[in-house]
Amino acid sequence: MSDLSQSSISFFIDEFFEKHFGEKPGKLSVISHSQSIVIHLEDFLLASEKILFKQGNSKQVLETRDFMIFTLKSEILQELEKITDLHFSELYADWNLEKGSGMLLAVTDSSQKADPLPWPSDVDEETVREIFLINSIYTEKKPDSIHYYWLNDQYLLIERSGILVDIEKELIKNGSEEQLRLAKRPMEHRIFKLFNIVGSLNRAVIELFADWDFHKDKGYHVLVLKQIE
């Protein structure tokens, strides 16, 4: 993706959040891949949200944000398509209220998997793959497939398909998608307690974002990393 497209996406996202949320992110980064775009937002927590968060009502903030993004999904994807000339079929979002950050992930509808960037030479690839597989088994079940995409040295995108257990599928049928999403997000962070993921990546994990398309039985992780000095 050209620098011009990334600048256009940044401008659109700034204007979008100001229009619909009343405030722009303090900082945002656009990271492109042939089949996806990651938009990392920082310094974004509204004054009203700060009050709710301090009062322990983070669930209310997350539910409202998820509802807003779901409602405006088509508008976001259509604008991204205009800017990039790509067709996006999926939009994912996650939020870290404590850090005032967030992630938007737009994924194309291409059925062909793009050639990923090579794994960094200082990363223990085999162990990282094993850790995410075991963590998936702990939190859901063994995925039918896992794909890893190094977007650059700082961002790792992980796609998992075939991850839902029967009880989760029943909850989705009964309209409990948002409750399931809110319950599953903290579970994904158990990876830091159970495994030495930082040692295997040879990088500090600044943030981990996660979201799912329950009807397609797939989910994504986005890891924001920092080189250990």
C-alpha positions as a printed Julia matrix, in Angstrom:
229×3 Matrix{Float64}:
   0.0     0.0    0.0
   1.29    3.42  -0.89
   2.12    6.11   1.64
  -0.68    8.17   0.07
  -3.25    5.46   0.81
  -2.04    5.16   4.4
  -2.3     8.93   4.83
  -5.82    8.86   3.36
  -6.85    6.09   5.74
  -5.43    8.02   8.7
  -7.36   11.12   7.65
 -10.59    9.13   7.22
 -10.29    7.41  10.61
  -9.57   10.73  12.34
 -12.66   12.29  10.76
 -14.77    9.18  11.39
 -14.1     9.08  15.11
 -14.56   12.81  15.5
 -17.91   12.59  13.7
 -19.32    9.55  15.51
 -17.53    9.64  18.86
 -16.9    13.36  19.2
 -13.12   13.09  19.48
 -10.14   12.06  17.37
  -7.54    9.53  18.53
  -4.41   11.2   19.83
  -2.33    8.98  17.57
  -3.0     6.26  15.04
  -0.87    3.92  12.96
  -1.92    2.22   9.73
  -0.2    -1.09   8.96
  -1.08   -2.73   5.67
  -0.8    -6.28   4.39
  -1.92   -7.61   1.02
  -5.06   -9.05   2.63
  -5.64   -6.82   5.65
  -5.28   -3.4    7.19
  -4.56   -2.9   10.89
  -5.4     0.49  12.37
  -3.87    0.99  15.82
  -5.43    3.82  17.82
  -3.75    5.39  20.84
  -4.78    8.06  23.34
  -8.48    7.55  22.71
 -10.74    7.58  25.76
 -13.62   10.02  25.96
 -14.24   12.07  29.1
 -17.5    10.23  29.8
 -15.76    6.89  29.26
 -13.02    7.82  31.72
 -15.65    8.4   34.4
 -17.35    5.07  33.7
 -14.01    3.27  33.61
 -12.94    4.74  36.96
 -16.3     3.68  38.43
 -15.7     0.11  37.32
 -18.19    0.24  34.45
 -15.77   -0.75  31.68
 -18.26   -3.34  30.38
 -20.69   -0.54  29.51
 -17.98    1.33  27.58
 -16.96   -1.78  25.65
 -20.55   -2.69  24.81
 -21.21    0.82  23.5
 -18.06    0.87  21.38
 -18.73   -2.59  19.97
 -22.28   -1.57  19.09
 -21.09    1.61  17.37
 -18.48   -0.2   15.29
 -20.95   -2.94  14.35
 -23.56   -0.37  13.32
 -21.07    1.64  11.25
 -19.19   -1.34   9.83
 -20.46   -0.87   6.26
 -19.49    2.81   6.22
 -15.95    2.02   7.38
 -15.4    -0.8    4.9
 -16.85    1.14   1.97
 -14.53    4.07   2.59
 -11.5     1.79   2.95
 -12.43    0.16  -0.36
 -12.56    3.57  -2.06
  -9.12    4.44  -0.76
  -7.39    1.12  -1.49
  -9.37   -0.4   -4.4
  -9.6    -3.59  -2.37
 -12.79   -5.36  -1.31
 -13.08   -5.94   2.43
 -15.53   -8.48   3.8
 -14.74   -8.39   7.53
 -14.1    -5.78  10.2
 -12.81   -6.55  13.69
 -12.24   -4.28  16.68
 -10.88   -4.49  20.21
 -10.14   -1.96  22.94
  -7.71   -1.53  25.81
  -9.45    1.01  28.05
  -6.66    1.02  30.6
  -4.2     2.25  27.99
  -6.77    4.23  26.02
  -5.96    2.31  22.86
  -7.75    0.23  20.28
  -7.45   -1.8   17.11
  -9.46   -1.98  13.9
  -8.73   -4.83  11.49
 -10.2    -4.92   7.99
  -9.8    -8.2    6.08
 -10.3    -8.75   2.34
 -12.5   -11.47   0.91
  -9.64  -13.06  -1.02
  -9.64  -16.85  -0.76
  -5.94  -17.03  -1.6
  -3.5   -16.76   1.28
  -0.8   -14.21   0.64
   2.83  -15.07   1.11
   3.69  -13.87   4.62
   6.79  -11.96   5.53
   9.51  -14.25   6.9
   9.69  -14.75  10.64
  12.36  -12.56  12.27
  15.55  -14.55  12.75
  15.63  -13.88  16.5
  12.13  -15.28  17.12
  11.68  -18.89  18.24
   9.06  -19.69  15.61
   8.39  -23.27  16.66
   7.78  -22.33  20.3
   5.57  -19.34  19.43
   3.41  -21.55  17.24
   3.16  -24.13  19.99
   2.24  -21.52  22.62
  -0.63  -20.09  20.6
  -1.87  -23.57  19.76
  -1.9   -24.64  23.41
  -3.45  -21.35  24.51
  -6.22  -21.83  21.95
  -6.86  -25.31  23.31
  -7.09  -23.88  26.84
  -9.45  -21.04  25.92
 -11.52  -22.73  23.19
 -10.4   -25.85  21.35
  -7.71  -26.88  18.91
  -8.25  -24.67  15.84
  -8.79  -26.22  12.44
  -6.11  -23.85  11.15
  -3.81  -21.07  12.36
  -2.05  -18.6   10.06
   0.64  -16.14  11.15
   1.35  -12.87   9.35
   4.25  -10.64  10.31
   3.03   -7.25   9.12
   6.35   -5.75  10.14
   8.78   -6.18  13.02
   6.3    -4.57  15.44
   2.97   -6.16  14.49
   2.08   -9.86  14.34
  -1.36  -10.87  13.02
  -2.69  -14.33  13.85
  -5.76  -15.82  12.17
  -7.52  -18.84  13.66
 -10.4   -20.8   12.12
 -12.6   -23.52  13.58
 -12.26  -22.5   17.22
 -15.75  -22.54  18.73
 -17.01  -25.29  21.03
 -20.63  -26.46  21.0
 -21.77  -24.41  24.01
 -20.42  -21.24  22.37
 -22.28  -22.04  19.16
 -25.49  -22.41  21.14
 -24.93  -19.07  22.87
 -24.47  -17.44  19.47
 -27.71  -19.0   18.22
 -29.44  -17.54  21.28
 -28.19  -14.02  20.53
 -25.45  -13.83  23.17
 -22.64  -12.75  20.84
 -21.62   -9.62  22.74
 -21.65  -11.38  26.12
 -19.48  -14.13  24.63
 -17.08  -11.59  23.13
 -16.67   -9.75  26.42
 -16.12  -13.02  28.28
 -13.55  -14.39  25.83
 -11.31  -11.33  25.58
  -9.8   -11.61  29.1
  -9.27  -15.33  28.56
  -6.96  -14.65  25.64
  -4.66  -12.68  27.94
  -4.01  -15.78  30.05
  -1.28  -16.52  27.52
   0.98  -14.13  29.46
   0.42  -16.0   32.73
   0.76  -19.49  31.31
   3.69  -19.09  28.93
   6.92  -17.19  28.41
   5.7   -15.65  25.19
   8.02  -12.64  25.55
  11.09  -14.87  25.75
  10.05  -16.79  22.65
   9.32  -13.65  20.65
  12.43  -11.89  21.98
  10.2    -8.84  22.1
   8.08   -7.13  24.72
   4.35   -7.48  24.07
   2.98   -3.96  24.4
  -0.6    -4.97  23.66
  -2.69   -7.92  22.54
  -5.98   -7.34  20.75
  -8.52  -10.05  19.94
 -11.84  -10.25  18.13
 -14.01  -12.86  16.41
 -16.51  -13.42  13.65
 -18.59  -16.01  15.46
 -20.79  -16.84  12.48
 -17.71  -17.67  10.4
 -16.1   -19.46  13.38
 -12.86  -17.54  13.13
 -10.89  -15.01  15.14
  -7.84  -12.8   15.05
  -5.09  -11.71  17.39
  -2.99   -8.62  16.79
   0.19   -8.38  18.87
   1.91   -5.03  19.21
   5.58   -5.67  19.96
   8.69   -3.78  20.95
  12.25   -4.88  20.5
  13.99   -5.71  23.78
  17.09   -3.54  24.13
